[in-house]
Amino acid sequence: MSAEERRESVVRAATAEFARGGYHGTSTEAIAKRVGVSQPYLFRLFPGKKAIFLAAAERCVEDTIRTFEEASEGLRGEEALHAMANAYTKVIAERPEWLMMQMQMYIAVAAAEQEGDREFGESVRAGWMRLWDTVRLALGADVDGTTAFLAHGMLINCLVAMGFPPEHRVWEGLYPSARSTGCLEV
């Protein structure tokens, strides 16, 4: 396996580990073990735990952007909105670690910035702005629609992460395809 392939497997393993345990609760030893490499080899690929986390966070954002771009290709406005929402719903149903990694990104930013470390936030915010621009473009540069779409997405993320079943009344105000995400077990 090439170094780039090994690096890719580290990012995948790190995503799963950080999604489960968060930044502070995940050891580089657990990541190395999941990949099947030694910790010293892990640090030849990445300079430290923060770099591994930020690479996993970047991948999570880029995967979300790609999902939205592919779903909305050739569509605009309401059609793009529903296509992106349906694609995202499907992804988080199939890959709950993706959702949990997103949630861990926000927690890590808040914790790091409380400790005076702005690097986490700068990286995650830059990714979020790329995501914002992707959605805004698909919605025809509609800022209000972009805000509403992403706000609904964050609500869905929280409801799914907390395990609300699809028949629960908290889902009533969301469109039908969003309700199906409530059955995820995370």
C-alpha positions as CSV (number, residue, x, y, z in Angstrom):
1,M,0.0,0.0,0.0
2,S,1.4,3.4,-0.9
3,A,1.8,6.2,1.6
4,E,-1.2,8.0,0.0
5,E,-3.4,4.9,0.3
6,R,-2.3,4.4,3.9
7,R,-3.0,8.1,4.6
8,E,-6.5,7.6,3.1
9,S,-7.1,4.6,5.4
10,V,-6.0,6.7,8.4
11,V,-8.5,9.4,7.5
12,R,-11.3,6.8,7.2
13,A,-10.3,5.1,10.5
14,A,-9.9,8.5,12.2
15,T,-13.4,9.5,11.1
16,A,-14.9,6.4,12.7
17,E,-12.9,6.8,15.9
18,F,-13.4,10.5,16.3
19,A,-17.1,10.1,15.5
20,R,-17.4,7.7,18.3
21,G,-15.1,9.2,20.9
22,G,-14.6,12.9,20.0
23,Y,-11.3,14.6,19.8
24,H,-10.3,14.3,23.4
25,G,-11.7,10.9,23.9
26,T,-9.9,9.3,20.9
27,S,-6.3,8.2,21.1
28,T,-3.9,8.0,18.2
29,E,-3.3,4.4,19.4
30,A,-6.9,3.5,18.6
31,I,-6.6,5.0,15.2
32,A,-3.3,3.3,14.5
33,K,-4.8,0.0,15.7
34,R,-7.8,0.3,13.5
35,V,-5.6,1.0,10.4
36,G,-3.2,-1.7,11.4
37,V,-0.1,0.4,11.7
38,S,2.2,1.5,14.5
39,Q,1.8,4.9,16.1
40,P,5.3,6.0,14.8
41,Y,4.1,5.2,11.3
42,L,0.9,7.2,11.9
43,F,3.1,10.2,12.8
44,R,5.1,9.8,9.6
45,L,1.9,10.3,7.7
46,F,0.5,13.1,9.9
47,P,2.4,15.5,12.3
48,G,0.0,14.9,15.2
49,K,-3.5,14.1,16.4
50,K,-4.8,17.6,15.5
51,A,-3.6,17.1,11.9
52,I,-5.4,13.8,11.8
53,F,-8.6,15.3,13.2
54,L,-8.5,18.2,10.8
55,A,-7.9,15.9,7.8
56,A,-11.0,13.8,8.9
57,A,-13.0,17.0,9.4
58,E,-12.0,18.3,6.0
59,R,-12.9,15.0,4.4
60,C,-16.3,15.1,6.1
61,V,-17.0,18.5,4.7
62,E,-15.7,17.7,1.3
63,D,-17.9,14.6,1.1
64,T,-20.9,16.6,2.1
65,I,-20.1,19.2,-0.6
66,R,-19.7,16.5,-3.2
67,T,-23.0,14.9,-2.1
68,F,-24.8,18.2,-2.6
69,E,-23.1,19.0,-5.9
70,E,-23.8,15.6,-7.4
71,A,-27.4,15.6,-6.2
72,S,-28.1,19.1,-7.5
73,E,-26.3,18.8,-10.8
74,G,-28.4,20.5,-13.5
75,L,-31.1,21.5,-10.9
76,R,-31.9,24.9,-9.3
77,G,-34.1,26.2,-6.5
78,E,-36.7,23.9,-5.0
79,E,-35.7,20.9,-7.1
80,A,-32.1,21.3,-6.0
81,L,-33.1,21.7,-2.4
82,H,-35.1,18.4,-2.4
83,A,-32.4,16.5,-4.3
84,M,-29.7,17.7,-1.8
85,A,-31.9,16.9,1.2
86,N,-32.7,13.5,-0.1
87,A,-29.1,12.7,-0.9
88,Y,-27.9,13.8,2.5
89,T,-30.7,11.9,4.3
90,K,-29.6,8.8,2.5
91,V,-25.9,9.3,3.3
92,I,-26.4,9.8,7.0
93,A,-28.7,6.8,7.1
94,E,-26.0,4.6,5.4
95,R,-23.0,6.2,7.2
96,P,-24.0,7.4,10.7
97,E,-20.3,8.0,11.5
98,W,-20.4,10.8,9.0
99,L,-23.1,12.6,10.9
100,M,-21.4,12.0,14.3
101,M,-18.1,13.3,12.9
102,Q,-19.8,16.5,11.9
103,M,-21.2,16.9,15.4
104,Q,-17.8,16.2,16.9
105,M,-16.2,18.9,14.6
106,Y,-18.4,21.5,16.2
107,I,-17.7,20.3,19.7
108,A,-13.9,20.3,19.0
109,V,-14.0,23.8,17.7
110,A,-15.8,25.1,20.7
111,A,-13.5,23.3,23.1
112,A,-10.3,24.3,21.3
113,E,-11.3,27.9,21.1
114,Q,-12.1,28.0,24.8
115,E,-8.5,26.9,25.3
116,G,-7.2,29.6,22.9
117,D,-6.6,27.4,19.9
118,R,-8.2,29.0,16.8
119,E,-6.8,26.5,14.2
120,F,-9.7,24.1,14.6
121,G,-12.2,26.8,14.1
122,E,-10.5,28.4,11.2
123,S,-10.3,25.1,9.3
124,V,-13.9,24.0,10.1
125,R,-15.3,27.5,9.4
126,A,-13.5,27.5,6.0
127,G,-15.1,24.2,5.1
128,W,-18.5,25.4,6.3
129,M,-18.2,28.4,4.0
130,R,-17.5,26.1,1.1
131,L,-20.5,24.1,2.0
132,W,-22.6,27.3,2.4
133,D,-21.5,28.5,-1.1
134,T,-22.3,25.1,-2.7
135,V,-25.8,25.2,-1.3
136,R,-26.3,28.9,-2.1
137,L,-25.3,28.3,-5.7
138,A,-27.6,25.3,-6.1
139,L,-30.5,27.4,-4.7
140,G,-29.9,30.2,-7.1
141,A,-27.9,32.5,-4.7
142,D,-30.9,32.6,-2.4
143,V,-29.4,33.6,1.0
144,D,-32.7,33.1,2.9
145,G,-33.2,29.6,1.2
146,T,-29.6,28.7,2.0
147,T,-30.0,29.7,5.7
148,A,-33.3,27.7,5.9
149,F,-31.9,24.6,4.2
150,L,-28.8,24.5,6.5
151,A,-30.8,25.3,9.6
152,H,-33.2,22.4,8.8
153,G,-30.1,20.3,8.2
154,M,-28.6,21.1,11.6
155,L,-32.0,20.4,13.2
156,I,-32.1,17.0,11.5
157,N,-28.5,16.3,12.6
158,C,-29.5,17.0,16.2
159,L,-32.7,15.0,16.1
160,V,-31.0,12.0,14.5
161,A,-28.0,12.2,16.9
162,M,-30.4,12.2,19.8
163,G,-32.3,9.2,18.4
164,F,-35.8,10.6,17.9
165,P,-37.8,8.0,16.0
166,P,-39.5,9.0,12.7
167,E,-43.0,9.0,14.2
168,H,-42.1,11.4,17.0
169,R,-43.9,14.7,16.9
170,V,-40.6,16.7,16.6
171,W,-40.4,15.6,13.0
172,E,-43.9,17.0,12.1
173,G,-42.6,20.3,10.8
174,L,-40.1,18.8,8.4
175,Y,-40.7,17.5,4.9
176,P,-41.5,13.8,4.6
177,S,-38.0,12.6,3.4
178,A,-36.4,14.3,6.4
179,R,-38.6,12.3,8.8
180,S,-37.1,9.0,7.6
181,T,-33.8,9.9,9.1
182,G,-35.2,9.7,12.6
183,C,-34.9,5.9,12.5
184,L,-31.2,6.0,12.6
185,E,-29.3,4.4,15.4
186,V,-26.2,6.3,16.3
